[in-house]
């Protein structure tokens, strides 16, 4: 949609930032932006390595580990009445 940013666009962005923030604040903003980008890259690299490690461990064990869920030993009781109504009809608004 936007395409690549060329030299004229970068110069315009720099001039606008210089006018808005001033020459004293601009280096601080650049450092903060650089630190933010660095932290983001580190976090994405850590996430990628964690996901790759989990996938390789999953493949080594022979499949995806099952998620904890209801136990098949003690199934939930099943009622014959329609949803929202008790067996004695006490929930019936009419």
N, C-alpha and C positions, 0 to 999 in steps of 0.2 A: 504494500500500500504506500509506504513512504519512500522506499528505495534506500539507497545508500546516501550517507551524508558526506558531502564534498568539502573542500577547503573553504569556499565562500560561506557555506552555512555554518561551519565551525567558527569562522571569524566573527560572523554576526552574533552567534550565541555568546562568544567570549566578550564582545563589546556590550551586549545587553547585560550580562552578568556583572561586568565591571561597573556599568552605570548604576545598577541596582544595589550591589553590595559594597562597592568601593574598593580601592586598591589594598586597604589594610585587612579587610575581612576575606577577600578572595583566596589567599593562600590557606587560611584556616579551613575554608569550605572545601578546597581541593584535597587537603589532607583527610578531612572527615569522610569525604566521598571515596577516596582511595582505601581508607580503612574499612569502610562499609562494604565495598566491592570485594576486598580481600577476605573479610569474614564470610561473606556470602559464598565465595568460591570454596573456602575451606569447609563450610557446612555442606555444600552440595557434594564435594569430594568424599567427605565422611559418610554421608547418606548413601552415595553410590557404592562405596566399599562395603558398607554394612549390608546393603541389599544383595550384592554379589556374594558375600560370605554366607548369608542366610540361604540363598538359592543353592549354592554349592553344597552346603550342609544338608539341605533338604533332598537334593539329588543323591547324595551319598547314603542317606538313610532309606531311600527307596520310595520317597513320595512326600507329599505335603502333609505335615502333622495336622491331625484333626483338631478343630476348634472345640473348646469345652462347651458342652450343651447338656440337654436333659439326659438323664441316665435311662437306659433301656430296661434296667432292673425294676424301677419303680415308675411305671407310666402314670400320667395324670389321670384322675378319674373322669369318666365320660358320663355326661348327663343325657337322658332321653328327651328332656324338655327343650323347646326352642331357645335360642340365645336371648338373654334379658329377662327370662321368666324362671322363677324357682319352681320346685316340684309341687309346692303347696299353693301357688298362685298368689302369694302375698305381695309380690311386686307388681301385680296387675293394677294399673291406674283406674280402670273402669269399675 
